[in-house]
Every structure is written in structure tokens, then in C-alpha cells.
Amino acid sequence: MPRPAPRPVRAVGRRIEALWEHDPPKTARTIVQFKAPQLRKLLGGRIWTSS
């Protein structure tokens, strides 16, 4: 099964906004970039994303 195309950078910003609204920690981008692949692996095909 081919790997999906890399997500655009703006997707990280949307995730940060969804998680922390207007008060993200300084390390928010790093947290999202580190945890997103782990979450995809954990959820497998059950994760839904919109573009």
C-alpha cells in the first residue's frame, strides 16, 4: 500500500488551533509533529482527516 502524500504545513497549524485554540504552548508545533504519526499508527484506518 503506497504511503499518503505529506500533509501541507497548514495542517499542523489547524491541529494546533483545534487543540489549544488561542493559547498554544511554545512547543505546540513540535508536539503535534511528534504525536501525529503515533496517533495515526495507533488508530490505523479509523482516523479521518479533511483537507
Contacts in CASP RR format, 6 or more apart in sequence:
PFRMAT RR
TARGET T0000
AUTHOR 0000-0000-0000
METHOD contacts of the structure
MODEL  1
MPRPAPRPVRAVGRRIEALWEHDPPKTARTIVQFKAPQLRKLLGGRIWTS
S
7 49 0 8 1.000
11 49 0 8 1.000
11 51 0 8 1.000
12 29 0 8 1.000
12 32 0 8 1.000
12 33 0 8 1.000
13 29 0 8 1.000
13 32 0 8 1.000
15 32 0 8 1.000
15 36 0 8 1.000
16 24 0 8 1.000
16 28 0 8 1.000
16 29 0 8 1.000
16 32 0 8 1.000
17 24 0 8 1.000
19 28 0 8 1.000
19 32 0 8 1.000
20 28 0 8 1.000
25 31 0 8 1.000
39 47 0 8 1.000
40 47 0 8 1.000
END
